[in-house]
Amino acid sequence: MEKTAIITGASRGIGRACAMTLASHFDCIVINSFHNKAALEETRQLIQNTGTKCLAFPGDIGDYAFVRKMMDEVLKTCPPVDLLVNNAGISHVGLLSDMTIEQWNQIINTNLTSVFNCSNRIVPHMVHNQSGHIINISSMWGLNGASCEVAYSATKGGINAFTQGLAKELAPSHVRVNALACGAIQTEMNACFSEKELSALCDEIPACRLGTPEEVAQMVLHVYESPFYLTGEIIKIDGGYL
């Protein structure tokens, strides 16, 4: 049976790597990004070149009205959606006392509310099909909060609790929910750090380096293909950091 995978935040980094990895395992790939339409189109072209159908939806995944419109279109035009990868996310580095309410709301909407928005719209479809898997891209800082990344840590901790709660809710309907708690991954999210700071971080990681988006993508596929009994898990992929 034909199947579709949806990946949010897929214009670059982990999202693009997931979309490219999953393209050879699904009949249709649906991708989304808000801030980089050109890179999103580039991702779409790369997937199309593999022979897999790809639909791109530029827009704010933290906006429920946009997500509702996007999901309605996907469910009309694509095969059954069997995988949702909630990957869209932004970071904020700085003291909590220096953070504005606008910055707080932005990171909450982008990182956490987006997970609700997409899951809320796709869960009824998966429950109806008695099949499906939601994989949330979280962070090790959701397990052990980081100084100067309080808001980011809070969103990822929220994703972890969301994952565990929804997994219990959906297991009787044969729908799984898991999360990957990523460590330091080599993406543009780390562009705010200097080479010296990144080198010091690598010294603290037992694996002695940053992870790659492709490694996270491989893990997404591995979890997707894992036995049904694996659900409600927060799986670390952090080079042994925590």
N, CA, C and O of each residue as an XYZ file, in Angstrom:
968
protein
N       0.836     -1.198      0.000
C       0.000      0.000      0.000
C       0.871      1.248      0.000
O       1.872      1.317      0.713
N       0.485      2.231     -0.803
C       1.241      3.482     -0.858
C       1.128      4.243      0.463
O       0.109      4.189      1.151
N       2.218      4.959      0.797
C       2.239      5.689      2.062
C       2.917      7.044      1.885
O       3.738      7.248      0.990
N       2.540      7.963      2.774
C       3.072      9.323      2.761
C       3.752      9.630      4.087
O       3.313      9.172      5.142
N       4.844     10.419      4.025
C       5.514     10.928      5.226
C       5.517     12.450      5.174
O       5.751     13.042      4.121
N       5.258     13.075      6.307
C       5.287     14.535      6.433
C       6.461     14.912      7.325
O       6.628     14.362      8.413
N       7.277     15.861      6.853
C       8.405     16.336      7.656
C       8.331     17.854      7.737
O       8.355     18.524      6.705
N       8.241     18.404      8.930
C       8.217     19.857      9.094
C       9.649     20.375      9.264
O      10.543     19.646      9.692
N       9.839     21.640      8.920
C      11.175     22.226      9.029
C      12.176     21.513      8.140
O      13.272     21.166      8.582
N      11.797     21.289      6.865
C      12.581     20.399      5.997
C      13.419     21.128      4.951
O      13.878     20.502      3.996
N      13.629     22.424      5.104
C      14.396     23.145      4.087
C      15.894     22.900      4.219
O      16.644     23.102      3.263
N      16.332     22.466      5.396
C      17.769     22.294      5.632
C      17.975     21.393      6.848
O      17.011     20.959      7.479
N      19.229     21.121      7.167
C      19.591     20.415      8.384
C      18.927     19.068      8.556
O      18.830     18.282      7.614
N      18.469     18.806      9.776
C      17.865     17.521     10.114
C      16.628     17.250      9.263
O      16.427     16.127      8.800
N      15.799     18.269      9.054
C      14.575     18.081      8.290
C      14.840     17.653      6.861
O      14.205     16.727      6.355
N      15.781     18.328      6.208
C      16.113     17.944      4.826
C      16.703     16.537      4.792
O      16.352     15.740      3.922
N      17.593     16.226      5.730
C      18.196     14.888      5.772
C      17.134     13.814      5.962
O      17.205     12.753      5.343
N      16.152     14.083      6.816
C      15.059     13.132      7.021
C      14.258     12.945      5.739
O      13.937     11.819      5.359
N      13.937     14.050      5.076
C      13.152     13.976      3.847
C      13.880     13.166      2.781
O      13.265     12.347      2.097
N      15.180     13.388      2.633
C      15.955     12.668      1.622
C      16.076     11.189      1.971
O      15.988     10.336      1.088
N      16.275     10.880      3.244
C      16.407      9.484      3.663
C      15.100      8.733      3.492
O      15.089      7.582      3.055
N      14.004      9.382      3.836
C      12.700      8.726      3.776
C      12.156      8.621      2.354
O      11.246      7.833      2.096
N      12.706      9.408      1.434
C      12.187      9.441      0.069
C      12.204      8.070     -0.603
O      11.336      7.769     -1.422
N      13.178      7.249     -0.264
C      13.270      5.924     -0.898
C      12.387      4.893     -0.208
O      12.355      3.735     -0.625
N      11.666      5.294      0.845
C      10.823      4.360      1.586
C       9.345      4.739      1.547
O       8.500      3.987      2.033
N       9.028      5.900      0.971
C       7.646      6.360      0.888
C       7.311      6.758     -0.546
O       8.196      7.068     -1.344
N       6.026      6.742     -0.853
C       5.572      7.097     -2.194
C       5.412      8.601     -2.359
O       5.505      9.131     -3.467
N       5.171      9.279     -1.243
C       5.007     10.734     -1.279
C       5.631     11.337     -0.030
O       5.414     10.856      1.082
N       6.405     12.389     -0.227
C       7.019     13.128      0.869
C       6.434     14.537      0.890
O       6.427     15.229     -0.128
N       5.943     14.956      2.054
C       5.399     16.300      2.226
C       6.355     17.077      3.120
O       6.691     16.629      4.216
N       6.791     18.238      2.654
C       7.767     19.024      3.406
C       7.241     20.431      3.664
O       6.376     20.935      2.948
N       7.783     21.043      4.695
C       7.345     22.377      5.114
C       8.523     23.169      5.636
O       9.460     22.606      6.203
N       8.476     24.474      5.445
C       9.421     25.399      6.062
C       8.804     26.787      6.030
O       7.978     27.088      5.168
N       9.202     27.620      6.959
C       8.621     28.962      7.060
C       9.557     30.027      6.505
O       9.137     30.866      5.709
N      10.810     30.001      6.916
C      11.708     31.133      6.664
C      12.546     31.012      5.393
O      13.144     32.000      4.966
N      12.605     29.845      4.785
C      13.508     29.689      3.643
C      12.816     28.954      2.497
O      13.005     27.752      2.310
N      12.019     29.687      1.743
C      11.236     29.088      0.653
C      12.137     28.553     -0.453
O      11.846     27.514     -1.047
N      13.231     29.261     -0.729
C      14.129     28.818     -1.799
C      14.770     27.476     -1.450
O      14.857     26.587     -2.298
N      15.216     27.332     -0.207
C      15.829     26.076      0.219
C      14.801     24.957      0.273
O      15.127     23.802      0.001
N      13.552     25.290      0.626
C      12.485     24.289      0.638
C      12.226     23.778     -0.776
O      12.049     22.578     -0.981
N      12.204     24.679     -1.741
C      12.007     24.282     -3.135
C      13.175     23.427     -3.613
O      12.987     22.484     -4.381
N      14.373     23.757     -3.161
C      15.549     22.948     -3.512
C      15.410     21.530     -2.967
O      15.732     20.561     -3.654
N      14.932     21.413     -1.735
C      14.688     20.093     -1.159
C      13.653     19.334     -1.969
O      13.814     18.143     -2.236
N      12.585     20.028     -2.362
C      11.538     19.382     -3.156
C      12.102     18.843     -4.461
O      11.784     17.725     -4.866
N      12.938     19.637     -5.117
C      13.530     19.210     -6.384
C      14.434     17.997     -6.193
O      14.427     17.078     -7.012
N      15.207     17.993     -5.118
C      16.095     16.863     -4.837
C      15.298     15.572     -4.654
O      15.698     14.509     -5.130
N      14.175     15.678     -3.964
C      13.330     14.492     -3.741
C      12.657     14.059     -5.040
O      12.605     12.870     -5.356
N      12.146     15.027     -5.783
C      11.520     14.716     -7.067
C      12.499     14.000     -7.997
O      12.109     13.122     -8.766
N      13.774     14.384     -7.917
C      14.793     13.776     -8.778
C      15.026     12.303     -8.451
O      15.566     11.560     -9.271
N      14.620     11.880     -7.251
C      14.764     10.469     -6.888
C      13.611      9.635     -7.429
O      13.636      8.406     -7.359
N      12.602     10.312     -7.967
C      11.433      9.610     -8.485
C      10.279      9.537     -7.513
O       9.242      8.948     -7.819
N      10.448     10.129     -6.343
C       9.396     10.141     -5.327
C       8.609     11.449     -5.413
O       9.194     12.523     -5.557
N       7.309     11.357     -5.326
C       6.460     12.546     -5.344
C       6.741     13.394     -4.111
O       6.935     12.864     -3.017
N       6.762     14.693     -4.289
C       7.019     15.586     -3.154
C       6.161     16.838     -3.260
O       6.098     17.482     -4.308
N       5.505     17.167     -2.158
C       4.719     18.390     -2.059
C       5.358     19.313     -1.024
O       5.725     18.869      0.064
N       5.491     20.586     -1.359
C       6.108     21.557     -0.455
C       5.083     22.601     -0.032
O       4.347     23.136     -0.860
N       5.045     22.884      1.275
C       4.105     23.849      1.824
C       4.868     24.889      2.649
O       5.093     24.677      3.841
N       5.269     26.011      2.037
C       5.905     27.069      2.818
C       4.881     27.761      3.712
O       3.788     28.110      3.266
N       5.243     27.952      4.967
C       4.317     28.616      5.883
C       4.662     28.346      7.331
O       5.520     27.516      7.632
N       3.993     29.048      8.224
C       4.259     28.994      9.664
C       3.546     27.811     10.294
O       2.322     27.816     10.428
N       4.306     26.802     10.677
C       3.736     25.587     11.253
C       3.209     25.833     12.669
O       2.510     24.989     13.230
N       3.545     26.990     13.244
C       3.007     27.368     14.537
C       1.648     28.019     14.453
O       1.036     28.327     15.475
N       1.168     28.231     13.224
C      -0.128     28.855     12.957
C      -1.141     27.746     12.661
O      -1.039     27.066     11.640
N      -2.118     27.563     13.558
C      -3.052     26.447     13.420
C      -3.852     26.525     12.123
O      -4.123     25.497     11.505
N      -4.230     27.726     11.707
C      -5.015     27.884     10.480
C      -4.223     27.408      9.264
O      -4.770     26.759      8.372
N      -2.928     27.736      9.235
C      -2.081     27.272      8.130
C      -1.956     25.760      8.140
O      -2.065     25.117      7.096
N      -1.727     25.187      9.317
C      -1.569     23.729      9.417
C      -2.846     23.015      8.997
O      -2.791     22.003      8.297
N      -3.986     23.530      9.417
C      -5.261     22.922      9.037
C      -5.409     22.901      7.520
O      -5.806     21.885      6.951
N      -5.098     24.004      6.869
C      -5.201     24.083      5.406
C      -4.216     23.119      4.744
O      -4.565     22.429      3.786
N      -2.985     23.073      5.258
C      -1.963     22.192      4.701
C      -2.365     20.725      4.833
O      -2.293     19.965      3.868
N      -2.786     20.337      6.025
C      -3.147     18.938      6.268
C      -4.375     18.534      5.454
O      -4.435     17.416      4.943
N      -5.338     19.417      5.331
C      -6.521     19.115      4.530
C      -6.125     18.831      3.082
O      -6.651     17.910      2.456
N      -5.197     19.628      2.555
C      -4.731     19.435      1.180
C      -3.967     18.116      1.046
O      -4.143     17.388      0.069
N      -3.130     17.819      2.020
C      -2.354     16.572      1.989
C      -3.283     15.366      2.000
O      -3.099     14.431      1.220
N      -4.262     15.382      2.868
C      -5.167     14.235      3.004
C      -6.058     14.059      1.775
O      -6.567     12.966      1.527
N      -6.247     15.135      1.007
C      -7.042     15.044     -0.227
C      -6.227     14.475     -1.384
O      -6.753     13.737     -2.217
N      -4.946     14.820     -1.433
C      -4.153     14.549     -2.630
C      -3.123     13.439     -2.492
O      -2.578     12.985     -3.499
N      -2.841     12.989     -1.271
C      -1.771     12.019     -1.064
C      -2.319     10.685     -0.561
O      -3.447     10.609     -0.074
N      -1.500      9.626     -0.685
C      -1.874      8.341     -0.090
C      -1.982      8.482      1.424
O      -1.682      9.549      1.959
N      -2.401      7.441      2.119
C      -2.499      7.532      3.582
C      -1.194      8.016      4.225
O      -0.107      7.570      3.856
N      -1.315      8.928      5.186
C      -0.141      9.437      5.900
C       0.212      8.445      6.998
O      -0.578      8.221      7.915
N       1.384      7.858      6.907
C       1.796      6.853      7.885
C       2.885      7.359      8.824
O       3.173      6.725      9.839
N       3.496      8.507      8.490
C       4.561      9.045      9.341
C       4.506     10.563      9.361
O       4.443     11.211      8.316
N       4.531     11.117     10.562
C       4.680     12.557     10.770
C       5.947     12.780     11.569
O       6.086     12.267     12.680
N       6.867     13.540     11.011
C       8.096     13.900     11.722
C       7.994     15.375     12.098
O       8.125     16.251     11.243
N       7.762     15.640     13.368
C       7.684     17.017     13.869
C       9.102     17.495     14.165
O       9.648     17.244     15.239
N       9.680     18.188     13.194
C      11.080     18.591     13.310
C      11.273     20.096     13.434
O      12.295     20.536     13.960
N      10.319     20.897     12.965
C      10.501     22.349     12.936
C      10.896     22.882     14.312
O      10.290     22.534     15.326
N      11.913     23.725     14.326
C      12.343     24.266     15.614
C      13.352     25.392     15.453
O      14.081     25.454     14.463
N      13.384     26.270     16.430
C      14.363     27.347     16.489
C      14.993     27.354     17.871
O      14.460     26.760     18.809
N      16.123     28.025     17.992
C      16.794     28.122     19.292
C      16.822     29.577     19.748
O      16.576     30.497     18.969
N      17.123     29.757     21.011
C      17.326     31.103     21.561
C      18.377     30.986     22.652
O      18.172     30.313     23.662
N      19.503     31.650     22.432
C      20.604     31.601     23.399
C      20.704     32.950     24.093
O      20.830     33.985     23.439
N      20.650     32.936     25.394
C      20.738     34.173     26.166
C      20.096     34.008     27.525
O      19.427     33.009     27.790
N      20.300     34.987     28.383
C      19.726     34.941     29.720
C      18.205     35.062     29.651
O      17.671     35.814     28.835
N      17.522     34.324     30.504
C      16.064     34.396     30.532
C      15.601     35.817     30.843
O      14.599     36.275     30.295
N      16.315     36.508     31.707
C      15.919     37.865     32.106
C      16.040     38.871     30.965
O      15.460     39.956     31.025
N      16.792     38.512     29.926
C      16.930     39.396     28.765
C      15.951     39.047     27.656
O      15.894     39.732     26.634
N      15.194     38.002     27.852
C      14.281     37.531     26.817
C      12.984     38.330     26.851
O      12.459     38.623     27.925
N      12.471     38.681     25.678
C      11.197     39.394     25.613
C      10.044     38.406     25.530
O      10.246     37.240     25.191
N       8.859     38.859     25.832
C       7.689     37.995     25.742
C       7.450     37.594     24.288
O       6.956     36.498     24.023
N       7.795     38.470     23.347
C       7.651     38.141     21.923
C       8.582     36.990     21.537
O       8.193     36.090     20.793
N       9.810     37.027     22.049
C      10.754     35.942     21.767
C      10.291     34.637     22.409
O      10.409     33.563     21.818
N       9.762     34.745     23.630
C       9.236     33.552     24.306
C       8.094     32.932     23.501
O       8.083     31.727     23.249
N       7.138     33.766     23.101
C       5.991     33.255     22.355
C       6.412     32.648     21.015
O       5.833     31.657     20.568
N       7.409     33.239     20.386
C       7.862     32.722     19.097
C       8.452     31.321     19.226
O       8.153     30.444     18.415
N       9.284     31.109     20.235
C       9.911     29.791     20.365
C       8.905     28.751     20.848
O       8.989     27.583     20.466
N       7.962     29.163     21.679
C       6.906     28.237     22.120
C       6.048     27.813     20.927
O       5.751     26.630     20.765
N       5.651     28.780     20.093
C       4.804     28.482     18.944
C       5.523     27.605     17.918
O       4.952     26.645     17.400
N       6.774     27.944     17.636
C       7.526     27.222     16.607
C       7.893     25.818     17.060
O       7.753     24.867     16.290
N       8.358     25.672     18.289
C       8.881     24.387     18.746
C       7.830     23.460     19.335
O       7.879     22.249     19.121
N       6.881     24.019     20.072
C       5.947     23.177     20.820
C       4.518     23.222     20.266
O       3.909     22.178     20.034
N       3.992     24.414     20.057
C       2.627     24.508     19.531
C       2.527     23.846     18.161
O       1.487     23.281     17.821
N       3.593     23.911     17.379
C       3.599     23.266     16.065
C       3.396     21.759     16.172
O       2.766     21.151     15.307
N       3.930     21.158     17.230
C       3.779     19.716     17.439
C       2.314     19.388     17.721
O       1.783     18.397     17.221
N       1.669     20.228     18.523
C       0.230     20.069     18.744
C      -0.542     20.254     17.444
O      -1.392     19.435     17.095
N      -0.240     21.336     16.729
C      -0.986     21.652     15.507
C      -0.990     20.481     14.523
O      -2.044     20.063     14.046
N       0.189     19.963     14.230
C       0.299     18.891     13.234
C      -0.292     17.583     13.756
O      -0.993     16.882     13.027
N      -0.014     17.261     14.998
C      -0.529     16.016     15.567
C      -2.049     16.055     15.666
O      -2.722     15.070     15.362
N      -2.584     17.190     16.091
C      -4.029     17.343     16.239
C      -4.756     17.095     14.919
O      -5.839     16.510     14.907
N      -4.169     17.535     13.817
C      -4.819     17.394     12.523
C      -4.642     16.003     11.915
O      -5.500     15.549     11.158
N      -3.530     15.316     12.238
C      -3.248     14.037     11.581
C      -3.674     12.828     12.406
O      -3.882     11.750     11.848
N      -3.809     12.983     13.718
C      -4.170     11.845     14.573
C      -5.494     11.202     14.166
O      -5.547      9.975     14.074
N      -6.567     11.957     13.916
C      -7.823     11.303     13.521
C      -7.663     10.437     12.276
O      -8.268      9.368     12.184
N      -6.860     10.885     11.327
C      -6.582     10.130     10.103
C      -5.882      8.812     10.439
O      -6.254      7.759      9.921
N      -4.875      8.873     11.301
C      -4.137      7.666     11.671
C      -5.003      6.705     12.481
O      -4.953      5.492     12.281
N      -5.792      7.256     13.391
C      -6.679      6.409     14.202
C      -7.694      5.711     13.297
O      -7.992      4.532     13.483
N      -8.216      6.439     12.328
C      -9.170      5.845     11.385
C      -8.533      4.675     10.629
O      -9.175      3.653     10.390
N      -7.257      4.844     10.257
C      -6.542      3.794      9.519
C      -5.981      2.712     10.435
O      -5.493      1.683      9.969
N      -6.057      2.955     11.758
C      -5.469      2.023     12.727
C      -4.000      1.759     12.403
O      -3.514      0.634     12.511
N      -3.312      2.821     12.004
C      -1.898      2.712     11.636
C      -1.290      4.104     11.591
O      -1.955      5.070     11.217
N      -0.031      4.200     11.972
C       0.661      5.482     11.875
C       1.728      5.628     12.934
O       1.762      4.892     13.920
N       2.595      6.590     12.709
C       3.710      6.812     13.624
C       4.050      8.298     13.628
O       4.216      8.904     12.570
N       4.152      8.872     14.797
C       4.600     10.254     14.962
C       5.967     10.208     15.640
O       6.125      9.607     16.703
N       6.946     10.847     15.016
C       8.290     10.934     15.602
C       8.611     12.407     15.807
O       8.664     13.175     14.846
N       8.824     12.797     17.046
C       9.125     14.182     17.395
C      10.627     14.367     17.582
O      11.276     13.594     18.289
N      11.168     15.392     16.945
C      12.592     15.695     17.110
C      12.748     16.594     18.329
O      12.365     17.764     18.314
N      13.313     16.027     19.373
C      13.497     16.737     20.630
C      14.991     17.020     20.832
O      15.754     17.094     19.869
N      15.387     17.172     22.069
C      16.772     17.522     22.371
C      17.170     16.962     23.732
O      16.330     16.742     24.606
N      18.461     16.740     23.887
C      18.965     16.312     25.197
C      18.671     17.375     26.249
O      18.584     17.062     27.436
N      18.516     18.634     25.823
C      18.209     19.693     26.785
C      16.764     19.621     27.267
O      16.395     20.310     28.218
N      15.955     18.805     26.627
C      14.618     18.528     27.149
C      14.665     17.524     28.283
O      13.702     17.393     29.040
N      15.776     16.814     28.408
C      15.983     15.859     29.498
C      16.765     16.482     30.643
O      16.586     16.112     31.804
N      17.628     17.423     30.310
C      18.499     18.054     31.303
C      18.732     19.487     30.843
O      19.647     19.756     30.064
N      17.903     20.403     31.328
C      17.886     21.780     30.829
C      19.237     22.451     30.763
O      20.115     22.188     31.585
N      19.403     23.325     29.774
C      20.667     24.011     29.542
C      20.606     25.462     30.000
O      19.624     26.161     29.750
N      21.656     25.906     30.670
C      21.807     27.311     31.030
C      21.860     28.157     29.764
O      22.480     27.770     28.774
N      21.211     29.304     29.806
C      21.147     30.242     28.685
C      20.345     29.691     27.506
O      20.335     30.290     26.431
N      19.675     28.556     27.700
C      18.739     28.030     26.713
C      17.489     27.534     27.437
O      16.974     26.452     27.155
N      17.023     28.344     28.365
C      15.906     27.944     29.216
C      14.634     27.732     28.399
O      13.956     26.715     28.549
N      14.315     28.687     27.541
C      13.083     28.580     26.741
C      13.158     27.378     25.803
O      12.192     26.626     25.674
N      14.297     27.201     25.155
C      14.483     26.055     24.262
C      14.331     24.754     25.034
O      13.654     23.831     24.581
N      14.964     24.684     26.207
C      14.867     23.483     27.042
C      13.423     23.216     27.439
O      12.985     22.066     27.455
N      12.681     24.271     27.759
C      11.285     24.118     28.160
C      10.441     23.546     27.024
O       9.583     22.693     27.253
N      10.685     24.017     25.792
C       9.905     23.496     24.662
C      10.221     22.027     24.418
O       9.327     21.240     24.107
N      11.481     21.661     24.558
C      11.853     20.270     24.288
C      11.396     19.346     25.426
O      11.033     18.194     25.187
N      11.416     19.858     26.655
C      10.842     19.081     27.763
C       9.351     18.880     27.552
O       8.814     17.814     27.853
N       8.682     19.905     27.033
C       7.260     19.786     26.716
C       7.009     18.752     25.637
O       6.047     17.988     25.715
N       7.875     18.723     24.624
C       7.741     17.724     23.555
C       7.901     16.317     24.117
O       7.188     15.401     23.707
N       8.823     16.140     25.044
C       9.034     14.811     25.628
C       7.793     14.331     26.380
O       7.371     13.186     26.223
N       7.211     15.213     27.199
C       6.009     14.849     27.946
C       4.828     14.630     26.990
O       4.029     13.713     27.182
N       4.728     15.469     25.972
C       3.695     15.325     24.937
C       3.808     13.945     24.282
O       2.808     13.256     24.081
N       5.035     13.558     23.957
C       5.296     12.265     23.312
C       4.817     11.112     24.172
O       4.124     10.216     23.690
N       5.181     11.134     25.435
C       4.828     10.024     26.324
C       3.321      9.950     26.559
O       2.736      8.866     26.577
N       2.703     11.114     26.739
C       1.259     11.128     26.976
C       0.479     10.680     25.757
O      -0.443      9.872     25.869
N       0.844     11.204     24.583
C       0.106     10.861     23.368
C       0.329      9.395     22.987
O      -0.568      8.753     22.441
N       1.513      8.870     23.272
C       1.787      7.455     22.977
C       0.823      6.552     23.740
O       0.298      5.586     23.186
N       0.595      6.868     25.001
C      -0.342      6.071     25.801
C      -1.773      6.210     25.270
O      -2.546      5.252     25.265
N      -2.100      7.409     24.828
C      -3.447      7.684     24.328
C      -3.736      6.939     23.027
O      -4.862      6.501     22.794
N      -2.713      6.798     22.181
C      -2.928      6.258     20.843
C      -2.552      4.785     20.682
O      -2.917      4.170     19.680
N      -1.847      4.216     21.627
C      -1.418      2.820     21.492
C      -2.586      1.859     21.227
O      -2.439      0.956     20.404
N      -3.735      2.017     21.889
C      -4.853      1.111     21.594
C      -5.355      1.211     20.154
O      -6.025      0.304     19.662
N      -5.028      2.319     19.480
C      -5.446      2.522     18.084
C      -4.342      2.146     17.096
O      -4.440      2.425     15.901
N      -3.290      1.509     17.616
C      -2.171      1.037     16.780
C      -1.396      2.183     16.132
O      -0.866      2.049     15.029
N      -1.341      3.300     16.834
C      -0.553      4.452     16.393
C       0.549      4.681     17.410
O       0.291      4.747     18.612
N       1.776      4.802     16.927
C       2.922      4.967     17.822
C       3.399      6.413     17.866
O       3.236      7.163     16.904
N       3.988      6.792     18.992
C       4.575      8.121     19.156
C       5.906      7.966     19.887
O       5.950      7.414     20.987
N       6.981      8.446     19.285
C       8.301      8.408     19.904
C       9.017      9.731     19.662
O       8.576     10.546     18.852
N      10.114      9.936     20.363
C      10.900     11.162     20.176
C      12.381     10.833     20.185
O      12.817      9.880     20.831
N      13.147     11.636     19.460
C      14.600     11.543     19.483
C      15.145     12.750     20.223
O      14.896     13.891     19.833
N      15.882     12.499     21.282
C      16.512     13.573     22.046
C      17.916     13.780     21.489
O      18.869     13.115     21.894
N      18.019     14.713     20.558
C      19.283     14.929     19.853
C      20.279     15.712     20.710
O      19.909     16.603     21.475
N      21.532     15.355     20.560
C      22.605     16.121     21.173
C      23.016     17.259     20.249
O      22.195     17.787     19.499
N      24.275     17.628     20.307
C      24.792     18.707     19.458
C      24.949     18.189     18.035
O      25.793     17.333     17.770
N      24.141     18.707     17.126
C      24.137     18.267     15.737
C      24.675     19.400     14.857
O      24.418     20.575     15.117
N      25.408     19.038     13.834
C      26.053     20.010     12.962
C      25.040     20.638     12.012
O      24.891     20.211     10.868
N      24.344     21.664     12.513
C      23.353     22.373     11.708
C      23.549     23.875     11.879
O      24.378     24.323     12.672
N      22.765     24.645     11.116
C      22.864     26.107     11.203
C      22.392     26.639     12.550
O      22.642     27.798     12.880
N      21.709     25.801     13.331
C      21.272     26.230     14.651
C      22.465     26.537     15.562
O      22.341     27.285     16.533
N      23.611     25.954     15.238
C      24.813     26.181     16.044
C      25.677     27.308     15.495
O      26.805     27.502     15.947
N      25.156     28.052     14.521
C      25.937     29.113     13.898
C      26.267     30.251     14.864
O      27.174     31.045     14.617
N      25.520     30.317     15.961
C      25.751     31.388     16.936
C      27.004     31.134     17.782
O      27.464     32.022     18.499
N      27.545     29.924     17.694
C      28.730     29.590     18.488
C      29.999     29.761     17.657
O      30.013     29.476     16.459
N      31.061     30.229     18.306
C      32.344     30.380     17.623
C      33.020     29.019     17.458
O      32.612     28.036     18.078
N      34.054     28.969     16.621
C      34.797     27.721     16.440
C      35.407     27.256     17.763
O      35.462     26.059     18.048
N      35.858     28.209     18.556
C      36.441     27.874     19.861
C      35.396     27.259     20.777
O      35.673     26.286     21.478
N      34.187     27.829     20.771
C      33.107     27.303     21.606
C      32.674     25.910     21.148
O      32.409     25.036     21.974
N      32.605     25.706     19.838
C      32.233     24.392     19.314
C      33.311     23.358     19.616
O      33.007     22.201     19.909
N      34.561     23.777     19.544
C      35.669     22.870     19.866
C      35.611     22.455     21.332
O      35.849     21.293     21.662
N      35.293     23.408     22.214
C      35.181     23.094     23.642
C      34.011     22.149     23.885
O      34.087     21.264     24.737
N      32.923     22.341     23.131
C      31.772     21.451     23.263
C      32.141     20.037     22.830
O      31.779     19.067     23.496
N      32.864     19.917     21.711
C      33.271     18.593     21.230
C      34.157     17.883     22.240
O      34.122     16.658     22.356
N      34.948     18.654     22.967
C      35.813     18.058     23.997
C      34.995     17.425     25.117
O      35.470     16.513     25.794
N      33.764     17.905     25.317
C      32.904     17.372     26.375
C      32.092     16.157     25.915
O      31.534     15.427     26.734
N      32.035     15.953     24.610
C      31.234     14.848     24.050
C      32.095     13.604     23.949
O      33.142     13.644     23.302
N      31.693     12.491     24.569
C      32.504     11.272     24.486
C      32.815     10.842     23.053
O      33.880     10.280     22.799
N      31.906     11.096     22.118
C      32.153     10.744     20.716
C      33.130     11.707     20.039
O      33.559     11.476     18.909
N      33.476     12.792     20.746
C      34.514     13.742     20.313
C      34.146     14.556     19.062
O      35.029     15.109     18.406
N      32.883     14.631     18.737
C      32.465     15.422     17.577
C      30.973     15.713     17.664
O      30.257     15.147     18.489
N      30.522     16.614     16.786
C      29.095     16.852     16.646
C      28.469     15.720     15.831
O      29.142     15.074     15.028
N      27.185     15.493     16.046
C      26.462     14.544     15.218
C      26.128     15.173     13.881
O      26.264     16.385     13.709
N      25.698     14.369     12.948
C      25.320     14.879     11.629
C      23.815     14.740     11.422
O      23.189     13.860     12.013
N      23.230     15.598     10.591
C      21.806     15.457     10.279
C      21.474     14.085      9.699
O      20.401     13.537      9.949
N      22.403     13.538      8.925
C      22.175     12.235      8.314
C      22.077     11.132      9.363
O      21.317     10.180      9.184
N      22.825     11.242     10.442
C      22.738     10.249     11.515
C      21.374     10.303     12.198
O      20.802      9.269     12.541
N      20.860     11.515     12.393
C      19.526     11.648     12.981
C      18.482     11.073     12.027
O      17.556     10.383     12.454
N      18.636     11.357     10.739
C      17.698     10.837      9.742
C      17.700      9.313      9.717
O      16.646      8.689      9.596
N      18.878      8.717      9.829
C      18.975      7.257      9.875
C      18.246      6.711     11.095
O      17.622      5.652     11.034
N      18.331      7.440     12.200
C      17.661      7.006     13.420
C      16.152      7.142     13.289
O      15.408      6.302     13.794
N      15.693      8.189     12.616
C      14.258      8.353     12.366
C      13.737      7.146     11.592
O      12.709      6.570     11.948
N      14.442      6.769     10.544
C      14.027      5.612      9.750
C      14.066      4.336     10.584
O      13.174      3.493     10.481
N      15.106      4.196     11.414
C      15.243      3.005     12.258
C      14.083      2.898     13.244
O      13.530      1.815     13.439
N      13.717      4.008     13.859
C      12.603      3.996     14.811
C      11.294      3.716     14.080
O      10.449      2.966     14.568
N      11.133      4.321     12.912
C       9.913      4.077     12.119
C       9.767      2.594     11.796
O       8.659      2.060     11.841
N      10.860      1.929     11.475
C      10.824      0.520     11.081
C      10.905     -0.442     12.262
O      10.883     -1.658     12.075
N      10.998      0.096     13.470
C      11.126     -0.745     14.661
C       9.798     -1.424     15.000
O       8.760     -1.045     14.457
N       9.817     -2.423     15.891
C       8.584     -3.134     16.262
C       7.545     -2.206     16.885
O       7.886     -1.189     17.488
N       6.286     -2.568     16.733
C       5.182     -1.756     17.246
C       5.305     -1.509     18.750
O       4.863     -0.473     19.248
N       5.905     -2.456     19.470
C       5.956     -2.364     20.935
C       6.840     -1.210     21.410
O       6.815     -0.854     22.588
N       7.610     -0.634     20.513
C       8.430      0.530     20.852
C       7.582      1.783     20.668
O       7.423      2.276     19.551
N       7.051      2.284     21.748
C       6.262      3.521     21.698
C       6.378      4.251     23.023
O       6.582      3.632     24.067
N       6.246      5.571     22.977
C       6.363      6.379     24.185
C       7.787      6.559     24.666
O       8.011      6.890     25.831
N       8.767      6.344     23.775
C      10.174      6.414     24.176
C      10.809      7.743     23.777
O      10.506      8.304     22.724
N      11.692      8.231     24.641
C      12.535      9.385     24.338
C      13.941      8.819     24.139
O      14.630      8.508     25.110
N      14.355      8.688     22.907
C      15.591      7.992     22.575
C      16.714      9.007     22.363
O      16.629      9.879     21.499
N      17.753      8.875     23.161
C      18.888      9.806     23.039
C      19.762      9.440     21.844
O      20.017      8.266     21.576
N      20.214     10.472     21.135
C      21.236     10.315     20.108
C      22.163     11.526     20.262
O      22.039     12.532     19.564
N      23.099     11.380     21.212
C      23.893     12.535     21.653
C      25.383     12.248     21.800
O      26.094     13.007     22.459
N      25.867     11.157     21.193
C      27.296     10.854     21.276
C      27.760     10.514     22.667
O      28.952     10.593     22.965
N      26.820     10.130     23.533
C      27.166      9.764     24.910
C      27.286     10.946     25.859
O      27.828     10.810     26.956
N      26.781     12.116     25.440
C      26.960     13.350     26.237
C      26.274     13.257     27.603
O      26.871     13.592     28.626
N      25.018     12.800     27.614
C      24.290     12.694     28.891
C      24.364     11.284     29.432
O      23.812     11.002     30.496
